[in-house]
Amino acid sequence: MSQLKVNSIVPVGGLPAGATGGGIIQVVQTVKTDTFSESLSANTNSSTNCIEVAITPSSNSNHVLIIGQLYGASSYWTGTSGGAWQGRLNRGGTDIGIGDARDSRIRQTFRAGASNNSSTGNNCFIYFLDTGISTTSATTYGVRLDNLDNGSRTLYLNRDINDQDGPTNGSSLISTLTAMEVTA
């Protein structure tokens, strides 16, 4: 098989101002098809990844683009309003891609609310370019779900709150987490 090896590919008209001409070096994906649940007391941050993907960068100057598609739900459902579910992206256990520290607000990567009058969950998407990896060692990215409510809750991945059986009541879902090494 033939191979074409180049340092970079640049358009005929040149690169736009500030662009570096980067490309994708490798893509690694985790597809989670089973369910995950974790019960957390009030205002508790999890220390367990509900989904994770590992990548070994080929250069410590490269970046990693993380793309996630998660389906989740929270047991906080009153019958008239759906419960929110939320979480944090982390690299090797250290939170990344979270909001700024402001007052007593919890720093999160995402927060999604279920539909009113529904025991179903919903999809959430993560897009984050990690420019601070600086390593060629295997690096694990994960997502941790958190309980920001005043009472104990169970948070779910890949299932609805009631998890009912049947073609009109329940679904069997997947979540994915993809890591792409991108040249700097």
Beta strands, then each sheet from edge to edge (+ up, - down):
strand 1: 24-32
strand 2: 36-40
strand 3: 44-45
strand 4: 51-55
strand 5: 63-74
strand 6: 84-91
strand 7: 94-96
strand 8: 110-113
strand 9: 122-130
strand 10: 139-147
strand 11: 153-157
strand 12: 175-182
sheet 1: 1+ 12- 5+ 9-
sheet 2: 1+ 12- 5+ 11- 2+
sheet 3: 3+ 10- 4+
sheet 4: 3+ 10- 6+ 7-
sheet 5: 3+ 10- 6+ 8-
end
